[in-house]
Amino acid sequence: MTAKGGNVALAVLLASMAAFLGAVDAAIVRSLGGEVHPFIIAFFRATFGALAVLPLVIRRPSVLRSTHPLRQHAMRAGLKLLALIAFFAAFARGPLTDVTAIAFTSPIFVVLGATVMLGERLTRAKIAAAALGFMGAMLIVGPAGSGPSLAIGLALSGAALTALIQLMLKSMSSGDRTDTLVVLNLLLSAPIALLIALPVWDMPDRAQFGLLALQGVLGAANMALMTHAMSLADASVVAPVDFLRLPLVALVAWLVFAETAAATTWAGGAIICAAALLASRGR
């Protein structure tokens, strides 16, 4: 096996591990959802994420130097928190597999947003991707699917916010390194999350705190795995691996919560994944 081939294989393995951690993360949120407010979950997620990057900041303070104003990073951190809260609330209220499938509509929103906000050309492939993504979502929430619900609405909101964050990153990455963008996002998220969580604060018990700590570690590990995977292979190779989250979430939901995904969820999820791939590669 060539070195290049070895790098690609390792990248796929790391991305697969990240997908598994994402499925476990969803299960933890569902376990906490009925007892811990989404704002508090977001605070602990942000706090443990910030703690995870502190050693890097101490070792290399230059990582904090950015060509963009701090308020722009703070805005991105705030939007990221809102997206997380939307998904946390959705996982707590709706079928895990349905919410995960809807979350994959984010690349479709990126395509539409890039056309409106960045003036990118809307090609036939991108139009087809948007139409397929809409069809897949409607199949999941239509009469034969789980139906419209607050959880589905929250998942769509989270997907749209995630797309907006990715569009911001697209413009910000031209001036800043990836590690700078990641570190500043995590460090700024914690104080913003605290302000949001204080009005609804209720101290978690030991078991809940343990799950929150585990979720924070998994979130940091997920980010590290995907970042390293992206450094080893092209995004066109790594990104599709994330779709493994759908069957993995379905498996975890079945094993832990006795949830069985409907046929419409599988069909809609497959269409959304195909649409996301088409959107990311469409010219």
Backbone bond lengths (Angstrom), bond angles and torsions (degrees), N, CA, C in turn:
res aa  C-N    CA-C-N  psi(-1)  N-CA   C-N-CA  omega(-1)  CA-C   N-CA-C  phi
1 M - - - 1.468 - - 1.520 108.83 -
2 T 1.326 117.32 132.31 1.448 121.40 179.44 1.502 110.08 -71.59
3 A 1.369 114.21 163.64 1.470 118.50 178.96 1.500 110.30 -61.39
4 K 1.378 114.93 -40.05 1.467 118.35 -179.62 1.515 110.77 -63.31
5 G 1.355 115.26 -44.39 1.464 118.88 178.81 1.513 111.64 -62.66
6 G 1.353 116.18 -37.08 1.452 120.20 177.34 1.512 112.07 -64.03
7 N 1.320 117.00 -38.93 1.462 121.22 178.11 1.522 111.25 -64.02
8 V 1.325 116.11 -42.24 1.466 120.17 179.96 1.528 110.36 -64.83
9 A 1.322 116.69 -43.79 1.468 120.26 179.11 1.521 111.08 -61.83
10 L 1.335 116.59 -41.97 1.464 120.58 178.68 1.522 110.51 -65.80
11 A 1.326 116.94 -39.36 1.463 121.03 179.12 1.526 110.61 -61.85
12 V 1.326 116.69 -43.65 1.469 120.98 178.63 1.523 110.49 -64.24
13 L 1.333 116.85 -40.41 1.472 120.46 178.45 1.525 110.78 -63.17
14 L 1.329 117.38 -45.18 1.466 120.89 -179.94 1.527 111.08 -64.17
15 A 1.337 116.72 -41.49 1.463 120.09 178.97 1.526 110.91 -66.21
16 S 1.341 116.82 -34.34 1.464 120.57 177.18 1.527 110.57 -66.32
17 M 1.326 116.08 -40.77 1.465 120.39 176.77 1.527 110.47 -63.10
18 A 1.332 116.65 -39.61 1.468 120.27 178.11 1.527 110.56 -63.94
19 A 1.334 116.74 -38.59 1.466 120.37 178.30 1.524 110.75 -63.52
20 F 1.337 116.22 -40.30 1.471 120.40 177.55 1.526 110.58 -63.46
21 L 1.330 117.17 -44.42 1.463 120.57 178.51 1.524 110.69 -62.04
22 G 1.336 116.46 -35.90 1.457 119.86 177.35 1.521 112.04 -63.41
23 A 1.330 116.32 -37.41 1.464 120.29 177.92 1.525 110.99 -67.14
24 V 1.330 116.54 -42.40 1.472 120.66 177.38 1.523 110.06 -63.88
25 D 1.323 116.69 -39.58 1.466 121.61 178.39 1.522 110.38 -57.80
26 A 1.328 116.72 -45.16 1.470 120.93 179.66 1.525 110.95 -61.00
27 A 1.336 116.30 -39.63 1.462 119.94 179.66 1.527 111.31 -66.74
28 I 1.332 116.91 -37.94 1.464 120.30 178.36 1.522 110.33 -64.18
29 V 1.338 116.17 -43.52 1.471 120.10 179.10 1.520 110.24 -61.50
30 R 1.340 117.31 -41.06 1.466 119.81 177.98 1.527 110.08 -62.80
31 S 1.318 117.03 -40.26 1.468 120.74 179.90 1.522 111.77 -63.90
32 L 1.335 116.18 -35.36 1.461 121.04 -178.33 1.521 112.61 -88.68
33 G 1.322 116.49 -20.25 1.461 121.07 -167.43 1.513 115.94 -56.22
34 G 1.316 116.85 -37.82 1.453 118.21 -177.46 1.511 113.67 -78.06
35 E 1.328 118.31 -12.79 1.463 121.47 -173.28 1.524 113.57 -120.65
36 V 1.337 118.01 -28.18 1.467 121.80 -178.21 1.518 108.93 -115.18
37 H 1.331 116.16 129.37 1.467 121.33 -178.30 1.533 109.95 -63.27
38 P 1.361 117.36 141.78 1.471 120.34 178.85 1.530 113.13 -55.22
39 F 1.347 117.82 -32.41 1.467 120.38 178.88 1.530 111.04 -64.36
40 I 1.348 115.11 -37.66 1.463 119.90 -179.73 1.528 110.29 -73.21
41 I 1.330 116.76 -38.49 1.464 119.89 175.33 1.524 109.75 -59.88
42 A 1.335 116.50 -43.55 1.467 120.78 179.99 1.528 111.12 -63.29
43 F 1.345 117.22 -37.58 1.466 120.05 179.05 1.520 111.56 -62.43
44 F 1.329 116.27 -48.38 1.461 118.79 -178.63 1.528 111.24 -68.08
45 R 1.326 117.20 -35.31 1.468 120.39 176.12 1.531 109.63 -61.11
46 A 1.337 116.42 -46.41 1.459 120.72 -179.31 1.526 111.65 -66.63
47 T 1.331 116.13 -40.31 1.468 120.44 -177.78 1.521 111.61 -65.04
48 F 1.328 117.45 -47.19 1.459 120.03 179.06 1.527 111.31 -67.35
49 G 1.323 116.48 -31.31 1.461 119.43 175.05 1.514 111.64 -65.37
50 A 1.357 115.95 -41.56 1.467 120.30 177.78 1.523 111.25 -64.83
51 L 1.334 116.75 -41.22 1.471 120.35 178.53 1.531 111.28 -62.67
52 A 1.337 115.57 -32.50 1.464 119.59 -177.71 1.526 112.28 -67.51
53 V 1.348 116.95 -29.83 1.474 119.16 -177.12 1.528 112.77 -98.36
54 L 1.335 117.85 -5.62 1.469 119.79 179.89 1.532 113.02 -57.53
55 P 1.342 119.89 -42.53 1.468 118.92 177.90 1.533 112.74 -56.92
56 L 1.324 116.60 -37.84 1.470 120.17 178.21 1.524 111.14 -65.22
57 V 1.340 116.40 -40.93 1.468 120.80 -179.79 1.524 110.56 -65.92
58 I 1.328 116.21 -41.36 1.465 120.35 179.56 1.528 110.94 -66.07
59 R 1.315 115.40 -40.25 1.465 120.43 -178.36 1.531 112.03 -74.28
60 R 1.346 115.86 -34.73 1.469 119.57 -177.29 1.530 109.34 -139.14
61 P 1.336 118.73 80.81 1.472 122.36 -178.14 1.525 113.46 -59.49
62 S 1.318 118.07 -23.08 1.470 120.68 -179.06 1.520 112.21 -63.37
63 V 1.341 116.52 -15.07 1.460 119.57 179.70 1.535 111.25 -63.60
64 L 1.336 117.02 -18.52 1.468 121.48 -178.41 1.532 112.56 -84.28
65 R 1.330 117.53 -8.36 1.456 120.12 -178.44 1.521 110.39 -76.61
66 S 1.327 114.63 125.48 1.462 119.99 -177.18 1.523 110.58 -131.68
67 T 1.313 114.81 151.20 1.465 120.09 176.17 1.525 111.49 -87.26
68 H 1.318 116.04 -5.20 1.464 120.86 -178.46 1.528 110.26 -107.34
69 P 1.351 117.74 150.34 1.468 119.96 179.42 1.522 111.26 -64.16
70 L 1.336 115.55 150.83 1.467 121.16 -177.76 1.526 111.36 -59.77
71 R 1.321 116.93 -34.38 1.470 119.23 -178.43 1.536 111.75 -63.49
72 Q 1.334 116.31 -29.98 1.465 119.16 177.94 1.527 110.71 -69.36
73 H 1.320 116.38 -41.13 1.468 119.99 175.38 1.534 110.81 -65.10
74 A 1.336 116.36 -38.98 1.469 120.50 179.40 1.524 110.61 -64.86
75 M 1.328 116.87 -38.42 1.464 120.19 178.28 1.533 110.29 -64.04
76 R 1.312 115.95 -42.72 1.475 119.45 178.80 1.526 110.49 -65.00
77 A 1.338 116.99 -40.32 1.462 120.55 178.64 1.529 110.67 -63.25
78 G 1.339 116.44 -41.81 1.460 120.46 178.79 1.517 112.09 -63.43
79 L 1.339 116.60 -42.46 1.465 120.40 178.38 1.525 111.24 -65.75
80 K 1.345 115.85 -38.55 1.468 119.73 177.25 1.526 110.79 -61.69
81 L 1.328 116.30 -40.85 1.467 119.99 177.68 1.524 111.36 -62.91
82 L 1.330 116.35 -43.41 1.463 120.11 179.07 1.532 110.79 -61.49
83 A 1.336 116.84 -40.07 1.457 120.27 178.12 1.524 110.47 -63.83
84 L 1.339 116.64 -44.25 1.468 120.33 178.28 1.520 111.40 -60.86
85 I 1.340 116.21 -44.59 1.464 120.66 -179.19 1.522 110.39 -62.20
86 A 1.338 116.43 -40.93 1.469 120.38 178.64 1.528 110.46 -60.95
87 F 1.328 116.80 -45.10 1.470 119.54 179.39 1.525 111.57 -69.33
88 F 1.342 117.72 -39.08 1.460 120.13 177.98 1.532 110.61 -59.52
89 A 1.336 115.61 -45.82 1.465 119.80 179.89 1.523 110.85 -65.71
90 A 1.329 116.70 -36.50 1.465 120.22 179.36 1.523 110.92 -67.07
91 F 1.335 117.31 -44.24 1.467 120.73 178.90 1.529 111.58 -63.39
92 A 1.320 116.18 -31.41 1.462 119.69 -179.42 1.525 112.02 -74.42
93 R 1.349 116.92 -23.01 1.463 120.42 -171.13 1.525 115.14 -111.86
94 G 1.307 117.79 -22.10 1.459 119.75 -173.25 1.516 112.83 -124.58
95 P 1.337 117.03 171.53 1.467 120.91 176.76 1.530 110.37 -58.69
96 L 1.318 117.60 130.96 1.460 121.46 -174.87 1.526 112.18 -59.26
97 T 1.330 117.18 -41.35 1.465 119.82 -177.28 1.521 111.17 -68.59
98 D 1.328 117.64 -40.05 1.463 121.10 178.33 1.521 110.86 -61.55
99 V 1.332 115.92 -46.78 1.469 120.53 -178.43 1.528 110.02 -63.48
100 T 1.332 117.36 -41.52 1.456 120.70 179.62 1.522 111.26 -63.49
101 A 1.337 116.65 -42.50 1.460 120.28 179.24 1.526 111.12 -62.10
102 I 1.326 116.46 -43.57 1.463 120.50 179.20 1.530 110.52 -64.56
103 A 1.327 117.16 -33.99 1.473 120.82 179.87 1.522 111.75 -60.79
104 F 1.330 116.88 -26.81 1.464 120.40 -179.40 1.531 112.84 -74.71
105 T 1.330 117.88 -0.73 1.470 119.62 174.72 1.523 111.59 -75.92
106 S 1.317 118.12 -6.87 1.463 121.32 -176.98 1.532 113.37 -53.45
107 P 1.360 119.83 -45.88 1.471 118.60 178.39 1.526 113.55 -59.07
108 I 1.334 116.71 -29.00 1.466 119.40 178.03 1.528 109.61 -67.04
109 F 1.331 116.05 -43.08 1.463 119.94 176.86 1.533 110.84 -64.03
110 V 1.342 116.80 -32.60 1.468 119.85 177.69 1.524 110.17 -63.22
111 V 1.328 116.46 -44.61 1.465 120.95 179.52 1.524 111.04 -60.30
112 L 1.328 116.43 -47.77 1.467 120.23 -179.43 1.526 110.66 -66.29
113 G 1.340 116.67 -41.02 1.460 120.33 179.99 1.513 112.34 -66.23
114 A 1.345 117.02 -38.33 1.460 120.40 179.25 1.524 110.94 -64.48
115 T 1.319 116.07 -32.84 1.463 119.80 178.04 1.524 111.00 -70.15
116 V 1.326 116.61 -43.97 1.469 121.13 -176.82 1.527 111.57 -76.85
117 M 1.343 117.24 -46.07 1.459 121.50 -171.45 1.535 113.55 -89.07
118 L 1.334 116.56 -34.62 1.457 120.09 -174.51 1.526 113.40 -108.48
119 G 1.321 116.06 -4.19 1.460 119.63 177.99 1.514 114.42 72.80
120 E 1.345 117.86 20.91 1.458 120.03 178.98 1.528 110.85 -71.39
121 R 1.333 115.10 150.30 1.458 120.46 -176.51 1.528 110.62 -71.03
122 L 1.310 116.33 135.28 1.463 122.10 178.85 1.520 108.33 -92.43
123 T 1.335 116.90 101.73 1.456 122.23 -177.18 1.530 111.16 -86.15
124 R 1.329 114.88 171.43 1.469 119.07 177.65 1.528 111.09 -61.64
125 A 1.325 115.17 -40.22 1.467 118.94 -179.51 1.527 110.60 -61.91
126 K 1.324 117.12 -40.90 1.458 120.46 -179.49 1.527 111.14 -70.06
127 I 1.324 117.34 -37.19 1.472 120.49 176.10 1.532 109.81 -64.06
128 A 1.334 115.86 -43.20 1.469 120.19 178.50 1.528 110.71 -63.07
129 A 1.343 116.34 -39.03 1.461 120.29 179.37 1.517 111.31 -63.57
130 A 1.328 116.54 -43.86 1.464 120.50 179.00 1.523 111.05 -62.92
131 A 1.334 116.47 -41.61 1.463 120.52 179.83 1.530 110.88 -66.13
132 L 1.337 116.57 -42.63 1.470 120.19 178.17 1.522 111.49 -63.39
133 G 1.331 115.92 -43.05 1.460 119.71 178.93 1.512 112.09 -60.33
134 F 1.322 116.44 -41.91 1.469 120.78 178.48 1.531 109.76 -64.61
135 M 1.338 116.83 -42.89 1.467 120.12 179.20 1.527 110.89 -61.05
136 G 1.337 116.33 -43.37 1.457 119.50 179.50 1.518 112.64 -62.36
137 A 1.335 116.04 -43.04 1.464 120.22 178.72 1.523 110.92 -63.42
138 M 1.324 116.59 -42.63 1.462 120.17 -179.57 1.527 111.89 -66.36
139 L 1.334 115.89 -31.28 1.465 119.15 177.55 1.528 110.42 -65.59
140 I 1.332 116.38 -36.82 1.462 120.44 -179.86 1.526 111.78 -72.22
141 V 1.328 116.96 -40.40 1.472 120.15 -174.66 1.520 112.75 -101.02
142 G 1.338 118.09 1.46 1.454 121.05 -178.30 1.518 112.62 -72.30
143 P 1.344 116.25 -175.02 1.472 120.71 -177.20 1.524 114.13 -55.71
144 A 1.346 116.54 -35.00 1.465 119.55 -178.89 1.525 112.23 -86.52
145 G 1.342 116.78 -11.59 1.459 120.87 -179.15 1.508 111.99 -94.15
146 S 1.320 116.07 -153.22 1.465 120.38 -177.04 1.516 112.34 -76.80
147 G 1.343 116.74 -15.36 1.450 120.47 178.63 1.515 112.49 86.31
148 P 1.346 116.32 157.57 1.467 119.42 177.84 1.529 110.17 -61.19
149 S 1.307 116.52 141.80 1.463 120.97 -179.28 1.512 109.06 -157.02
150 L 1.325 115.52 168.19 1.462 120.21 176.50 1.516 110.27 -61.61
151 A 1.346 117.53 -38.75 1.467 120.86 -178.96 1.525 110.99 -61.92
152 I 1.325 116.95 -43.72 1.464 120.65 179.73 1.523 110.14 -65.58
153 G 1.338 116.99 -40.72 1.459 120.67 177.71 1.523 111.77 -62.62
154 L 1.326 116.22 -40.83 1.469 120.50 177.57 1.525 111.03 -65.24
155 A 1.341 116.51 -40.42 1.466 120.12 179.30 1.523 110.73 -63.95
156 L 1.334 117.54 -41.90 1.461 120.92 177.23 1.531 110.87 -63.69
157 S 1.332 116.29 -40.05 1.467 120.29 177.26 1.523 110.81 -62.53
158 G 1.339 115.84 -43.71 1.460 119.81 178.16 1.517 111.89 -62.39
159 A 1.347 116.69 -39.26 1.464 120.54 178.95 1.527 110.95 -65.73
160 A 1.336 116.32 -41.05 1.467 120.15 179.02 1.529 111.16 -65.95
161 L 1.324 116.99 -41.80 1.468 120.81 177.93 1.530 111.11 -65.22
162 T 1.327 116.71 -39.26 1.461 120.62 177.20 1.525 110.60 -61.32
163 A 1.320 116.31 -40.23 1.467 120.57 177.59 1.523 110.72 -63.05
164 L 1.321 116.59 -42.70 1.473 120.40 179.22 1.528 110.50 -61.65
165 I 1.338 116.30 -40.94 1.467 120.71 178.32 1.530 110.52 -63.16
166 Q 1.322 116.80 -41.55 1.461 120.33 179.73 1.528 111.50 -65.03
167 L 1.333 116.85 -35.68 1.463 120.24 176.91 1.530 110.54 -67.19
168 M 1.335 116.31 -38.59 1.458 119.74 175.78 1.532 110.73 -63.88
169 L 1.332 115.88 -42.01 1.459 120.01 179.33 1.522 111.68 -63.61
170 K 1.319 115.68 -34.44 1.464 119.42 -179.35 1.522 110.94 -60.43
171 S 1.338 116.54 -40.25 1.458 119.85 179.55 1.525 111.71 -80.09
172 M 1.334 117.92 -35.26 1.467 121.44 -177.64 1.525 112.86 -75.50
173 S 1.334 117.11 -27.65 1.459 119.85 -176.83 1.523 112.85 -69.78
174 S 1.334 117.17 -14.81 1.461 119.44 178.33 1.528 111.70 -71.66
175 G 1.343 116.94 -20.99 1.462 119.84 -179.18 1.511 114.61 -111.77
176 D 1.347 117.53 -20.81 1.468 121.36 -176.78 1.519 111.27 -120.58
177 R 1.345 114.95 151.99 1.460 120.88 173.74 1.532 109.90 -72.82
178 T 1.322 115.56 158.22 1.466 120.53 -179.53 1.521 111.38 -60.81
179 D 1.352 117.62 -42.56 1.461 119.05 -177.98 1.525 111.60 -65.50
180 T 1.327 117.90 -33.25 1.466 120.95 176.26 1.522 111.12 -64.94
181 L 1.316 116.51 -43.53 1.467 121.25 179.67 1.530 110.89 -63.97
182 V 1.330 116.81 -41.02 1.466 121.07 -179.17 1.525 110.86 -68.26
183 V 1.325 116.53 -47.87 1.467 121.04 -176.40 1.527 111.27 -63.98
184 L 1.325 117.50 -47.55 1.464 120.00 -179.29 1.523 111.18 -64.15
185 N 1.320 116.73 -36.37 1.466 119.52 178.51 1.527 110.57 -62.93
186 L 1.339 117.19 -44.79 1.459 120.85 -177.99 1.527 111.61 -69.55
187 L 1.314 117.29 -41.60 1.467 120.18 -178.38 1.525 111.84 -67.93
188 L 1.324 117.50 -35.97 1.458 120.49 -179.11 1.530 112.11 -80.41
189 S 1.325 116.38 -24.65 1.471 119.69 -178.45 1.525 112.19 -65.68
190 A 1.336 116.84 -37.73 1.468 120.51 -174.80 1.530 112.92 -60.44
191 P 1.352 120.71 -52.81 1.468 118.96 179.66 1.525 113.12 -65.86
192 I 1.333 117.12 -35.21 1.472 119.42 177.27 1.522 109.82 -64.67
193 A 1.329 116.56 -42.60 1.466 120.85 179.44 1.525 111.35 -63.74
194 L 1.336 116.92 -35.77 1.463 120.29 178.67 1.531 110.59 -63.44
195 L 1.321 116.89 -42.89 1.467 120.98 179.23 1.527 111.08 -61.95
196 I 1.317 115.91 -37.87 1.468 120.13 179.79 1.530 111.00 -72.10
197 A 1.337 116.47 -36.45 1.465 120.61 -174.01 1.526 113.93 -80.57
198 L 1.333 117.68 -27.08 1.465 120.62 -174.63 1.527 113.79 -54.84
199 P 1.357 120.25 -44.32 1.473 118.87 -178.46 1.525 114.54 -62.15
200 V 1.345 117.41 -22.99 1.470 120.19 -178.39 1.533 111.32 -115.24
201 W 1.331 116.77 18.52 1.463 120.33 -170.47 1.522 113.24 -62.69
202 D 1.299 115.14 133.03 1.465 123.52 173.49 1.527 105.97 -149.31
203 M 1.328 116.45 114.65 1.465 119.99 -172.29 1.526 111.15 -62.72
204 P 1.322 117.81 124.35 1.469 120.83 178.16 1.537 111.14 -64.10
205 D 1.334 116.03 152.17 1.457 118.96 175.66 1.538 109.13 -79.31
206 R 1.323 117.07 -178.39 1.465 120.48 -173.90 1.527 112.48 -60.89
207 A 1.326 115.89 -44.93 1.471 119.44 -178.62 1.523 110.57 -63.64
208 Q 1.340 115.99 -44.07 1.464 119.88 178.99 1.522 111.48 -64.63
209 F 1.345 115.87 -40.59 1.460 119.41 179.70 1.535 110.32 -63.41
210 G 1.318 116.34 -37.67 1.455 120.11 177.99 1.517 111.83 -62.27
211 L 1.346 115.83 -42.44 1.463 119.57 177.98 1.525 111.31 -67.20
212 L 1.333 116.70 -38.49 1.462 120.51 178.06 1.532 110.97 -64.19
213 A 1.338 115.74 -41.33 1.464 119.80 177.75 1.530 110.48 -63.61
214 L 1.327 116.29 -43.19 1.456 120.91 178.70 1.522 110.50 -62.26
215 Q 1.338 116.24 -41.68 1.459 119.75 179.56 1.522 111.35 -63.50
216 G 1.338 115.95 -39.36 1.460 119.33 178.51 1.515 111.90 -63.51
217 V 1.327 116.30 -42.17 1.462 120.88 178.59 1.530 110.27 -65.06
218 L 1.327 116.30 -42.69 1.467 120.34 179.10 1.529 111.15 -63.42
219 G 1.348 116.16 -39.17 1.456 119.50 179.06 1.514 111.75 -63.09
220 A 1.335 116.60 -44.08 1.468 120.59 178.66 1.525 110.66 -65.74
221 A 1.348 116.30 -40.76 1.461 120.10 179.05 1.525 111.07 -65.17
222 N 1.328 116.13 -40.20 1.468 121.05 178.33 1.518 110.53 -58.52
223 M 1.333 116.04 -47.58 1.463 120.67 -179.77 1.529 111.22 -62.74
224 A 1.338 116.83 -41.97 1.460 121.00 -179.82 1.531 111.01 -64.93
225 L 1.335 116.82 -42.38 1.459 120.60 -179.80 1.524 111.67 -63.54
226 M 1.346 116.75 -46.15 1.456 120.03 -179.01 1.524 111.32 -67.85
227 T 1.331 117.25 -38.52 1.464 120.26 179.15 1.527 110.39 -62.91
228 H 1.341 116.48 -43.63 1.461 120.36 179.53 1.525 110.98 -67.76
229 A 1.337 115.90 -38.75 1.467 119.56 178.97 1.529 110.57 -61.86
230 M 1.328 115.94 -42.20 1.462 120.44 179.48 1.527 111.78 -64.50
231 S 1.332 116.53 -29.25 1.468 120.08 179.96 1.530 111.85 -76.80
232 L 1.339 117.03 -17.57 1.462 121.11 -177.25 1.523 113.28 -95.94
233 A 1.331 117.21 -24.93 1.467 120.45 -176.62 1.519 109.81 -148.14
234 D 1.323 115.36 165.90 1.461 120.76 -179.41 1.530 110.54 -64.16
235 A 1.334 115.29 150.80 1.464 120.42 178.46 1.527 111.33 -60.14
236 S 1.341 117.16 -31.33 1.464 120.91 179.95 1.530 111.57 -65.30
237 V 1.334 117.03 -21.17 1.463 121.75 176.60 1.522 110.95 -89.52
238 V 1.339 116.15 -42.45 1.466 121.30 -173.13 1.537 111.98 -77.83
239 A 1.331 117.01 -45.79 1.469 120.71 -172.49 1.531 113.55 -55.76
240 P 1.360 119.55 -44.94 1.470 118.34 -179.14 1.523 114.20 -60.82
241 V 1.337 117.77 -24.07 1.465 120.50 -179.48 1.526 110.42 -63.18
242 D 1.340 116.69 -26.80 1.460 120.11 -179.27 1.523 111.99 -61.80
243 F 1.345 116.66 -21.56 1.461 119.46 179.05 1.527 112.16 -66.56
244 L 1.332 116.84 -13.17 1.463 119.88 173.46 1.525 111.73 -60.34
245 R 1.340 115.60 -21.61 1.464 118.54 179.82 1.521 111.86 -57.40
246 L 1.321 117.52 -33.34 1.465 119.83 -176.42 1.529 112.09 -62.22
247 P 1.343 120.18 -56.67 1.476 118.14 176.76 1.527 112.87 -65.24
248 L 1.332 117.63 -32.32 1.468 119.57 179.35 1.526 111.03 -67.51
249 V 1.326 117.32 -41.92 1.464 120.71 176.08 1.526 110.10 -63.44
250 A 1.333 116.18 -41.62 1.471 119.60 178.36 1.526 110.95 -60.50
251 L 1.331 116.47 -40.62 1.467 120.41 179.02 1.528 111.05 -65.89
252 V 1.332 116.56 -46.03 1.465 120.26 179.42 1.528 110.78 -63.49
253 A 1.343 116.56 -41.65 1.465 120.26 179.72 1.522 111.26 -62.25
254 W 1.327 116.19 -37.21 1.461 120.30 179.75 1.533 111.14 -71.76
255 L 1.336 116.58 -43.29 1.460 120.82 -177.14 1.525 112.56 -70.09
256 V 1.352 116.62 -40.53 1.462 120.65 -172.13 1.526 112.72 -94.38
257 F 1.339 116.60 -38.96 1.470 119.49 -172.88 1.523 113.47 -117.71
258 A 1.334 116.91 5.70 1.468 122.07 179.99 1.523 112.03 57.10
259 E 1.329 117.08 32.37 1.465 122.40 175.90 1.529 109.26 -90.74
260 T 1.318 115.20 132.63 1.459 120.53 177.49 1.524 108.82 -114.67
261 A 1.320 116.80 123.52 1.463 120.88 -179.11 1.527 109.93 -71.22
262 A 1.326 115.81 136.16 1.460 120.95 178.84 1.526 110.62 -73.77
263 A 1.327 115.67 160.32 1.469 120.46 178.21 1.525 111.04 -60.09
264 T 1.337 116.01 -35.44 1.464 119.77 179.56 1.533 111.61 -65.99
265 T 1.328 115.81 -31.73 1.471 119.36 177.13 1.521 110.51 -66.60
266 W 1.340 116.52 -44.95 1.465 119.88 179.12 1.526 110.89 -63.71
267 A 1.337 116.45 -44.46 1.464 119.54 -178.76 1.531 110.59 -66.24
268 G 1.342 115.94 -45.93 1.464 119.50 179.15 1.515 112.06 -64.46
269 G 1.342 116.16 -40.84 1.459 120.16 178.84 1.521 111.83 -62.99
270 A 1.350 117.00 -40.51 1.462 120.76 178.52 1.525 111.09 -63.85
271 I 1.332 116.38 -40.49 1.468 120.36 178.86 1.526 110.54 -66.17
272 I 1.329 117.13 -42.00 1.471 120.85 178.89 1.525 110.75 -63.65
273 C 1.331 116.94 -42.48 1.470 120.00 178.49 1.527 110.91 -62.52
274 A 1.335 116.24 -42.43 1.467 119.74 177.93 1.530 110.26 -63.37
275 A 1.322 116.37 -40.27 1.465 120.55 179.05 1.520 111.48 -64.66
276 A 1.335 116.18 -39.91 1.470 120.32 179.35 1.527 110.94 -64.81
277 L 1.339 116.78 -40.16 1.465 120.54 176.86 1.524 110.86 -64.02
278 L 1.333 116.38 -43.19 1.456 121.08 179.59 1.535 110.61 -63.42
279 A 1.341 115.65 -40.50 1.463 120.10 -179.60 1.515 111.65 -64.87
280 S 1.348 116.28 -38.20 1.472 119.74 -176.43 1.523 112.11 -75.92
281 R 1.330 116.99 -21.45 1.464 120.00 -176.80 1.518 112.64 -112.39
282 G 1.327 117.27 -7.99 1.460 120.72 -178.03 1.518 111.89 -64.94
283 R 1.316 116.16 141.22 1.471 121.89 179.47 1.519 109.57 -115.69
